[in-house]
Amino acid sequence: MKHKKIISFEEIKREREFSRELEKCGIKKFFIFTNGCFDLFHAGHASLLNTMKSACSLNSKLVVGINSDASVKALKGEGRPILSAKQRAYTVACHEAVD
């Protein structure tokens, strides 16, 4: 599942380096980060993302990490995750608050 918001950690690091160059010109850009399992995305997840984004400045980006399938299984137990990491990443990327 592809989505323009799903990017690699390397791409995030490059964008952060670029924002450091902008800071030299007086343009500040902040990266706000959260992560989680996001297995069975629900209203609590949406509320968390909306709240985080609304607390950010206009020059901020909300970056969301998705736990691996192995991590979710270790945290939630057998039979989890119900949705694969790719499916969970796509669902989170579709949320308007996520950059």
CYANA upper distance limits for C-alpha pairs under 8 A (distance plus 0.5 A):
  1 MET  CA     86 LYS  CA      6.95
  1 MET  CA     87 GLN  CA      7.37
  1 MET  CA     90 TYR  CA      7.05
  2 LYS  CA      6 ILE  CA      7.65
  2 LYS  CA     90 TYR  CA      7.64
  3 HIS  CA     90 TYR  CA      7.01
  3 HIS  CA     93 ALA  CA      7.48
  3 HIS  CA     94 CYS  CA      8.44
  5 LYS  CA     93 ALA  CA      6.20
  5 LYS  CA     99 ASP  CA      6.89
  6 ILE  CA     89 ALA  CA      7.50
  6 ILE  CA     90 TYR  CA      7.74
  6 ILE  CA     93 ALA  CA      6.95
  7 ILE  CA     11 GLU  CA      6.72
  7 ILE  CA     12 ILE  CA      7.70
  8 SER  CA     12 ILE  CA      7.04
  9 PHE  CA     13 LYS  CA      6.75
 10 GLU  CA     14 ARG  CA      6.80
 11 GLU  CA     15 GLU  CA      6.73
 12 ILE  CA     16 ARG  CA      6.62
 13 LYS  CA     17 GLU  CA      6.72
 14 ARG  CA     18 PHE  CA      6.79
 15 GLU  CA     19 SER  CA      6.75
 16 ARG  CA     20 ARG  CA      6.87
 16 ARG  CA     31 PHE  CA      8.35
 17 GLU  CA     21 GLU  CA      7.14
 18 PHE  CA     22 LEU  CA      7.00
 19 SER  CA     23 GLU  CA      6.77
 19 SER  CA     28 LYS  CA      7.77
 19 SER  CA     29 LYS  CA      6.57
 20 ARG  CA     24 LYS  CA      7.34
 21 GLU  CA     25 CYS  CA      7.78
 22 LEU  CA     26 GLY  CA      7.15
 22 LEU  CA     27 ILE  CA      5.76
 22 LEU  CA     28 LYS  CA      7.35
 22 LEU  CA     29 LYS  CA      8.49
 23 GLU  CA     27 ILE  CA      5.24
 23 GLU  CA     28 LYS  CA      5.63
 23 GLU  CA     29 LYS  CA      8.00
 28 LYS  CA     59 ASN  CA      7.31
 29 LYS  CA     59 ASN  CA      5.38
 29 LYS  CA     60 SER  CA      5.98
 29 LYS  CA     61 LYS  CA      8.22
 30 PHE  CA     57 SER  CA      8.42
 30 PHE  CA     59 ASN  CA      6.82
 30 PHE  CA     60 SER  CA      4.93
 30 PHE  CA     61 LYS  CA      6.76
 31 PHE  CA     60 SER  CA      6.10
 31 PHE  CA     61 LYS  CA      5.40
 31 PHE  CA     62 LEU  CA      6.60
 31 PHE  CA     63 VAL  CA      7.24
 32 ILE  CA     52 MET  CA      8.46
 32 ILE  CA     56 CYS  CA      8.06
 32 ILE  CA     60 SER  CA      7.39
 32 ILE  CA     61 LYS  CA      6.46
 32 ILE  CA     62 LEU  CA      5.29
 32 ILE  CA     63 VAL  CA      6.42
 33 PHE  CA     62 LEU  CA      6.48
 33 PHE  CA     63 VAL  CA      5.30
 33 PHE  CA     64 VAL  CA      6.26
 33 PHE  CA     65 GLY  CA      8.01
 34 THR  CA     62 LEU  CA      8.39
 34 THR  CA     63 VAL  CA      7.06
 34 THR  CA     64 VAL  CA      5.55
 34 THR  CA     65 GLY  CA      6.74
 35 ASN  CA     64 VAL  CA      5.67
 35 ASN  CA     65 GLY  CA      4.73
 35 ASN  CA     66 ILE  CA      6.17
 35 ASN  CA     67 ASN  CA      7.54
 36 GLY  CA     64 VAL  CA      8.41
 36 GLY  CA     65 GLY  CA      7.05
 36 GLY  CA     66 ILE  CA      6.02
 36 GLY  CA     67 ASN  CA      6.15
 37 CYS  CA     66 ILE  CA      6.37
 37 CYS  CA     67 ASN  CA      5.48
 37 CYS  CA     68 SER  CA      8.24
 37 CYS  CA     72 VAL  CA      6.45
 38 PHE  CA     45 HIS  CA      7.62
 38 PHE  CA     66 ILE  CA      7.58
 38 PHE  CA     67 ASN  CA      8.46
 38 PHE  CA     88 ARG  CA      6.77
 38 PHE  CA     92 VAL  CA      8.14
 39 ASP  CA     72 VAL  CA      8.45
 39 ASP  CA     81 PRO  CA      6.66
 39 ASP  CA     82 ILE  CA      7.11
 39 ASP  CA     83 LEU  CA      6.74
 39 ASP  CA     88 ARG  CA      7.00
 40 LEU  CA     82 ILE  CA      7.79
 40 LEU  CA     83 LEU  CA      7.72
 41 PHE  CA     45 HIS  CA      6.69
 41 PHE  CA     46 ALA  CA      8.26
 41 PHE  CA     88 ARG  CA      8.32
 41 PHE  CA     91 THR  CA      8.07
 41 PHE  CA     92 VAL  CA      8.42
 42 HIS  CA     46 ALA  CA      7.06
 43 ALA  CA     47 SER  CA      6.52
 44 GLY  CA     48 LEU  CA      6.66
 45 HIS  CA     49 LEU  CA      6.85
 46 ALA  CA     50 ASN  CA      6.60
 46 ALA  CA     95 HIS  CA      8.12
 47 SER  CA     51 THR  CA      6.46
 48 LEU  CA     52 MET  CA      6.63
 49 LEU  CA     53 LYS  CA      6.62
 49 LEU  CA     97 ALA  CA      6.60
 49 LEU  CA     98 VAL  CA      7.57
 50 ASN  CA     54 SER  CA      6.57
 50 ASN  CA     97 ALA  CA      6.17
 51 THR  CA     55 ALA  CA      6.77
 52 MET  CA     56 CYS  CA      7.11
 52 MET  CA     62 LEU  CA      8.07
 53 LYS  CA     61 LYS  CA      8.47
 53 LYS  CA     62 LEU  CA      6.79
 53 LYS  CA     97 ALA  CA      6.28
 53 LYS  CA     98 VAL  CA      8.08
 56 CYS  CA     60 SER  CA      6.30
 56 CYS  CA     61 LYS  CA      8.28
 61 LYS  CA     98 VAL  CA      8.17
 61 LYS  CA     99 ASP  CA      6.09
 62 LEU  CA     97 ALA  CA      7.71
 62 LEU  CA     98 VAL  CA      5.90
 62 LEU  CA     99 ASP  CA      5.73
 63 VAL  CA     98 VAL  CA      6.99
 63 VAL  CA     99 ASP  CA      6.57
 64 VAL  CA     92 VAL  CA      8.39
 64 VAL  CA     98 VAL  CA      7.59
 66 ILE  CA     85 ALA  CA      7.43
 66 ILE  CA     88 ARG  CA      7.82
 66 ILE  CA     89 ALA  CA      6.80
 67 ASN  CA     71 SER  CA      6.41
 67 ASN  CA     72 VAL  CA      6.83
 67 ASN  CA     85 ALA  CA      7.73
 68 SER  CA     72 VAL  CA      6.81
 68 SER  CA     85 ALA  CA      6.48
 69 ASP  CA     73 LYS  CA      6.69
 69 ASP  CA     80 ARG  CA      8.40
 69 ASP  CA     81 PRO  CA      6.66
 69 ASP  CA     84 SER  CA      6.94
 69 ASP  CA     85 ALA  CA      6.33
 70 ALA  CA     74 ALA  CA      6.70
 71 SER  CA     75 LEU  CA      6.66
 72 VAL  CA     76 LYS  CA      6.19
 72 VAL  CA     77 GLY  CA      8.10
 72 VAL  CA     80 ARG  CA      6.96
 72 VAL  CA     81 PRO  CA      6.25
 73 LYS  CA     77 GLY  CA      5.48
 73 LYS  CA     78 GLU  CA      6.58
 73 LYS  CA     79 GLY  CA      7.83
 73 LYS  CA     80 ARG  CA      5.57
 73 LYS  CA     81 PRO  CA      6.41
 76 LYS  CA     80 ARG  CA      6.65
 76 LYS  CA     81 PRO  CA      8.05
 83 LEU  CA     87 GLN  CA      6.43
 83 LEU  CA     88 ARG  CA      6.73
 84 SER  CA     88 ARG  CA      6.70
 85 ALA  CA     89 ALA  CA      6.44
 86 LYS  CA     90 TYR  CA      6.71
 87 GLN  CA     91 THR  CA      6.76
 88 ARG  CA     92 VAL  CA      6.74
 89 ALA  CA     93 ALA  CA      6.49
 90 TYR  CA     94 CYS  CA      6.74
 91 THR  CA     95 HIS  CA      7.48
 92 VAL  CA     98 VAL  CA      7.74
 93 ALA  CA     98 VAL  CA      6.65
 93 ALA  CA     99 ASP  CA      8.10
 94 CYS  CA     98 VAL  CA      8.14
